[in-house]
Amino acid sequence: MNRLIVAVLVASGLCGAASADTKDVFGTFATVDGSSHIVITDCGDGSPCGRVVWFDPVKLESGVRVEDARDAKGNKILGLLLLTGFSEKSSDWRGGTIYDPEDGKVYASRLKRRGDGKLEVKGCIGPVCQTQIWKPVS
């Protein structure tokens, strides 16, 4: 009987920890193709903001330095704010936006930490969403 009680308590603790972690989206992550790293920190109000902190210089045109690289709108890529405006929901962050530096467009976005520690990032146009999985960078 004691083993059963211990097993139930351990299992409920594990389930609780897993669901609580889904909203912990803070940290540094490699984008799906590994070409850039995004650091997600507190915007100052508890919501997540994501900025470019590294990107692969191989992706640049010949002769362009990482510090001088620009997005589609002419903004510096290093330090560029990509993720902002999120509201905390029951199991994730919603209502935010993600900026695509390649085309200069902004898309509706959702963020959620998966059980394996990876970040699920959704970019949406209306009801149609595309999901990317970003890996944590140590």
LINFEN-V765268 format. One record per helix or strand of 2 or more residues. SS is the DSSP state (@ for helix, = for strand). FROM is the first residue (numbers start at 1). LEN is the number of residues. Records with the same first field share a line. If there is no record, write none. Layout:
SS: FROM-LEN ; FROM-LEN
This chain:
@: 2-20 ; 57-3 ; 66-3
=: 27-4 ; 36-7 ; 48-8 ; 81-4 ; 87-2 ; 93-8 ; 105-9 ; 119-7 ; 128-9
